[in-house]
């Protein structure tokens, strides 16, 4: 299992790569400012999708990542 420090580092790195340094910082500030219930968010995120649909989306996303790495 990875340490909390490593997870934080990789998370910040992913945000910076995707959003850029300024918008990554803004995102962190927004999340810190608001009360955020991750469990509730996850329950609502895919409520209109079946397990098969979510699995298909995850598979497609994983294939796209693999394609970028090659």
Phi and psi in radians as a Rosetta constraint file:
Dihedral C 1 N 2 CA 2 C 2 CIRCULARHARMONIC -1.352 0.35
Dihedral N 2 CA 2 C 2 N 3 CIRCULARHARMONIC 2.659 0.35
Dihedral C 2 N 3 CA 3 C 3 CIRCULARHARMONIC -1.319 0.35
Dihedral N 3 CA 3 C 3 N 4 CIRCULARHARMONIC 2.811 0.35
Dihedral C 3 N 4 CA 4 C 4 CIRCULARHARMONIC -1.039 0.35
Dihedral N 4 CA 4 C 4 N 5 CIRCULARHARMONIC -0.682 0.35
Dihedral C 4 N 5 CA 5 C 5 CIRCULARHARMONIC -1.085 0.35
Dihedral N 5 CA 5 C 5 N 6 CIRCULARHARMONIC -0.768 0.35
Dihedral C 5 N 6 CA 6 C 6 CIRCULARHARMONIC -1.147 0.35
Dihedral N 6 CA 6 C 6 N 7 CIRCULARHARMONIC -0.732 0.35
Dihedral C 6 N 7 CA 7 C 7 CIRCULARHARMONIC -1.088 0.35
Dihedral N 7 CA 7 C 7 N 8 CIRCULARHARMONIC -0.767 0.35
Dihedral C 7 N 8 CA 8 C 8 CIRCULARHARMONIC -1.057 0.35
Dihedral N 8 CA 8 C 8 N 9 CIRCULARHARMONIC -0.802 0.35
Dihedral C 8 N 9 CA 9 C 9 CIRCULARHARMONIC -1.054 0.35
Dihedral N 9 CA 9 C 9 N 10 CIRCULARHARMONIC -0.836 0.35
Dihedral C 9 N 10 CA 10 C 10 CIRCULARHARMONIC -1.160 0.35
Dihedral N 10 CA 10 C 10 N 11 CIRCULARHARMONIC -0.619 0.35
Dihedral C 10 N 11 CA 11 C 11 CIRCULARHARMONIC -1.132 0.35
Dihedral N 11 CA 11 C 11 N 12 CIRCULARHARMONIC -0.806 0.35
Dihedral C 11 N 12 CA 12 C 12 CIRCULARHARMONIC -1.089 0.35
Dihedral N 12 CA 12 C 12 N 13 CIRCULARHARMONIC -0.744 0.35
Dihedral C 12 N 13 CA 13 C 13 CIRCULARHARMONIC -1.065 0.35
Dihedral N 13 CA 13 C 13 N 14 CIRCULARHARMONIC -0.759 0.35
Dihedral C 13 N 14 CA 14 C 14 CIRCULARHARMONIC -1.106 0.35
Dihedral N 14 CA 14 C 14 N 15 CIRCULARHARMONIC -0.746 0.35
Dihedral C 14 N 15 CA 15 C 15 CIRCULARHARMONIC -1.080 0.35
Dihedral N 15 CA 15 C 15 N 16 CIRCULARHARMONIC -0.779 0.35
Dihedral C 15 N 16 CA 16 C 16 CIRCULARHARMONIC -1.117 0.35
Dihedral N 16 CA 16 C 16 N 17 CIRCULARHARMONIC -0.698 0.35
Dihedral C 16 N 17 CA 17 C 17 CIRCULARHARMONIC -1.157 0.35
Dihedral N 17 CA 17 C 17 N 18 CIRCULARHARMONIC -0.684 0.35
Dihedral C 17 N 18 CA 18 C 18 CIRCULARHARMONIC -1.432 0.35
Dihedral N 18 CA 18 C 18 N 19 CIRCULARHARMONIC -0.742 0.35
Dihedral C 18 N 19 CA 19 C 19 CIRCULARHARMONIC -1.811 0.35
Dihedral N 19 CA 19 C 19 N 20 CIRCULARHARMONIC -0.341 0.35
Dihedral C 19 N 20 CA 20 C 20 CIRCULARHARMONIC 1.576 0.35
Dihedral N 20 CA 20 C 20 N 21 CIRCULARHARMONIC 2.833 0.35
Dihedral C 20 N 21 CA 21 C 21 CIRCULARHARMONIC -1.116 0.35
Dihedral N 21 CA 21 C 21 N 22 CIRCULARHARMONIC -0.670 0.35
Dihedral C 21 N 22 CA 22 C 22 CIRCULARHARMONIC -1.241 0.35
Dihedral N 22 CA 22 C 22 N 23 CIRCULARHARMONIC -0.863 0.35
Dihedral C 22 N 23 CA 23 C 23 CIRCULARHARMONIC -1.241 0.35
Dihedral N 23 CA 23 C 23 N 24 CIRCULARHARMONIC -0.489 0.35
Dihedral C 23 N 24 CA 24 C 24 CIRCULARHARMONIC -1.097 0.35
Dihedral N 24 CA 24 C 24 N 25 CIRCULARHARMONIC -0.764 0.35
Dihedral C 24 N 25 CA 25 C 25 CIRCULARHARMONIC -1.115 0.35
Dihedral N 25 CA 25 C 25 N 26 CIRCULARHARMONIC -0.733 0.35
Dihedral C 25 N 26 CA 26 C 26 CIRCULARHARMONIC -1.062 0.35
Dihedral N 26 CA 26 C 26 N 27 CIRCULARHARMONIC -0.737 0.35
Dihedral C 26 N 27 CA 27 C 27 CIRCULARHARMONIC -1.037 0.35
Dihedral N 27 CA 27 C 27 N 28 CIRCULARHARMONIC -0.802 0.35
Dihedral C 27 N 28 CA 28 C 28 CIRCULARHARMONIC -1.070 0.35
Dihedral N 28 CA 28 C 28 N 29 CIRCULARHARMONIC -0.744 0.35
Dihedral C 28 N 29 CA 29 C 29 CIRCULARHARMONIC -1.112 0.35
Dihedral N 29 CA 29 C 29 N 30 CIRCULARHARMONIC -0.753 0.35
Dihedral C 29 N 30 CA 30 C 30 CIRCULARHARMONIC -1.069 0.35
Dihedral N 30 CA 30 C 30 N 31 CIRCULARHARMONIC -0.791 0.35
Dihedral C 30 N 31 CA 31 C 31 CIRCULARHARMONIC -1.134 0.35
Dihedral N 31 CA 31 C 31 N 32 CIRCULARHARMONIC -0.702 0.35
Dihedral C 31 N 32 CA 32 C 32 CIRCULARHARMONIC -1.172 0.35
Dihedral N 32 CA 32 C 32 N 33 CIRCULARHARMONIC -0.595 0.35
Dihedral C 32 N 33 CA 33 C 33 CIRCULARHARMONIC -1.302 0.35
Dihedral N 33 CA 33 C 33 N 34 CIRCULARHARMONIC -0.610 0.35
Dihedral C 33 N 34 CA 34 C 34 CIRCULARHARMONIC -1.675 0.35
Dihedral N 34 CA 34 C 34 N 35 CIRCULARHARMONIC 2.594 0.35
Dihedral C 34 N 35 CA 35 C 35 CIRCULARHARMONIC -1.326 0.35
Dihedral N 35 CA 35 C 35 N 36 CIRCULARHARMONIC 2.325 0.35
Dihedral C 35 N 36 CA 36 C 36 CIRCULARHARMONIC -2.375 0.35
Dihedral N 36 CA 36 C 36 N 37 CIRCULARHARMONIC 2.096 0.35
Dihedral C 36 N 37 CA 37 C 37 CIRCULARHARMONIC -1.811 0.35
Dihedral N 37 CA 37 C 37 N 38 CIRCULARHARMONIC 1.745 0.35
Dihedral C 37 N 38 CA 38 C 38 CIRCULARHARMONIC -1.028 0.35
Dihedral N 38 CA 38 C 38 N 39 CIRCULARHARMONIC -0.726 0.35
Dihedral C 38 N 39 CA 39 C 39 CIRCULARHARMONIC -1.095 0.35
Dihedral N 39 CA 39 C 39 N 40 CIRCULARHARMONIC -0.790 0.35
Dihedral C 39 N 40 CA 40 C 40 CIRCULARHARMONIC -1.105 0.35
Dihedral N 40 CA 40 C 40 N 41 CIRCULARHARMONIC -0.744 0.35
Dihedral C 40 N 41 CA 41 C 41 CIRCULARHARMONIC -1.034 0.35
Dihedral N 41 CA 41 C 41 N 42 CIRCULARHARMONIC -0.790 0.35
Dihedral C 41 N 42 CA 42 C 42 CIRCULARHARMONIC -1.111 0.35
Dihedral N 42 CA 42 C 42 N 43 CIRCULARHARMONIC -0.677 0.35
Dihedral C 42 N 43 CA 43 C 43 CIRCULARHARMONIC -1.152 0.35
Dihedral N 43 CA 43 C 43 N 44 CIRCULARHARMONIC -0.591 0.35
Dihedral C 43 N 44 CA 44 C 44 CIRCULARHARMONIC -1.521 0.35
Dihedral N 44 CA 44 C 44 N 45 CIRCULARHARMONIC -0.398 0.35
Dihedral C 44 N 45 CA 45 C 45 CIRCULARHARMONIC -1.034 0.35
Dihedral N 45 CA 45 C 45 N 46 CIRCULARHARMONIC -0.798 0.35
Dihedral C 45 N 46 CA 46 C 46 CIRCULARHARMONIC -2.040 0.35
Dihedral N 46 CA 46 C 46 N 47 CIRCULARHARMONIC 0.416 0.35
Dihedral C 46 N 47 CA 47 C 47 CIRCULARHARMONIC -1.125 0.35
Dihedral N 47 CA 47 C 47 N 48 CIRCULARHARMONIC -0.394 0.35
Dihedral C 47 N 48 CA 48 C 48 CIRCULARHARMONIC -1.672 0.35
Dihedral N 48 CA 48 C 48 N 49 CIRCULARHARMONIC 0.150 0.35
Dihedral C 48 N 49 CA 49 C 49 CIRCULARHARMONIC -2.042 0.35
Dihedral N 49 CA 49 C 49 N 50 CIRCULARHARMONIC 2.536 0.35
Dihedral C 49 N 50 CA 50 C 50 CIRCULARHARMONIC -1.418 0.35
Dihedral N 50 CA 50 C 50 N 51 CIRCULARHARMONIC 2.911 0.35
Dihedral C 50 N 51 CA 51 C 51 CIRCULARHARMONIC -1.026 0.35
Dihedral N 51 CA 51 C 51 N 52 CIRCULARHARMONIC -0.724 0.35
Dihedral C 51 N 52 CA 52 C 52 CIRCULARHARMONIC -1.095 0.35
Dihedral N 52 CA 52 C 52 N 53 CIRCULARHARMONIC -0.682 0.35
Dihedral C 52 N 53 CA 53 C 53 CIRCULARHARMONIC -1.159 0.35
Dihedral N 53 CA 53 C 53 N 54 CIRCULARHARMONIC -0.766 0.35
Dihedral C 53 N 54 CA 54 C 54 CIRCULARHARMONIC -1.115 0.35
Dihedral N 54 CA 54 C 54 N 55 CIRCULARHARMONIC -0.727 0.35
Dihedral C 54 N 55 CA 55 C 55 CIRCULARHARMONIC -1.082 0.35
Dihedral N 55 CA 55 C 55 N 56 CIRCULARHARMONIC -0.756 0.35
Dihedral C 55 N 56 CA 56 C 56 CIRCULARHARMONIC -1.100 0.35
Dihedral N 56 CA 56 C 56 N 57 CIRCULARHARMONIC -0.718 0.35
Dihedral C 56 N 57 CA 57 C 57 CIRCULARHARMONIC -1.126 0.35
Dihedral N 57 CA 57 C 57 N 58 CIRCULARHARMONIC -0.745 0.35
Dihedral C 57 N 58 CA 58 C 58 CIRCULARHARMONIC -1.132 0.35
Dihedral N 58 CA 58 C 58 N 59 CIRCULARHARMONIC -0.712 0.35
Dihedral C 58 N 59 CA 59 C 59 CIRCULARHARMONIC -1.103 0.35
Dihedral N 59 CA 59 C 59 N 60 CIRCULARHARMONIC -0.790 0.35
Dihedral C 59 N 60 CA 60 C 60 CIRCULARHARMONIC -1.073 0.35
Dihedral N 60 CA 60 C 60 N 61 CIRCULARHARMONIC -0.773 0.35
Dihedral C 60 N 61 CA 61 C 61 CIRCULARHARMONIC -1.071 0.35
Dihedral N 61 CA 61 C 61 N 62 CIRCULARHARMONIC -0.761 0.35
Dihedral C 61 N 62 CA 62 C 62 CIRCULARHARMONIC -1.110 0.35
Dihedral N 62 CA 62 C 62 N 63 CIRCULARHARMONIC -0.681 0.35
Dihedral C 62 N 63 CA 63 C 63 CIRCULARHARMONIC -1.135 0.35
Dihedral N 63 CA 63 C 63 N 64 CIRCULARHARMONIC -0.681 0.35
Dihedral C 63 N 64 CA 64 C 64 CIRCULARHARMONIC -1.121 0.35
Dihedral N 64 CA 64 C 64 N 65 CIRCULARHARMONIC -0.708 0.35
Dihedral C 64 N 65 CA 65 C 65 CIRCULARHARMONIC -1.133 0.35
Dihedral N 65 CA 65 C 65 N 66 CIRCULARHARMONIC -0.771 0.35
Dihedral C 65 N 66 CA 66 C 66 CIRCULARHARMONIC -1.074 0.35
Dihedral N 66 CA 66 C 66 N 67 CIRCULARHARMONIC -0.688 0.35
Dihedral C 66 N 67 CA 67 C 67 CIRCULARHARMONIC -1.103 0.35
Dihedral N 67 CA 67 C 67 N 68 CIRCULARHARMONIC -0.671 0.35
Dihedral C 67 N 68 CA 68 C 68 CIRCULARHARMONIC -1.189 0.35
Dihedral N 68 CA 68 C 68 N 69 CIRCULARHARMONIC -0.552 0.35
Dihedral C 68 N 69 CA 69 C 69 CIRCULARHARMONIC -1.358 0.35
Dihedral N 69 CA 69 C 69 N 70 CIRCULARHARMONIC -0.281 0.35
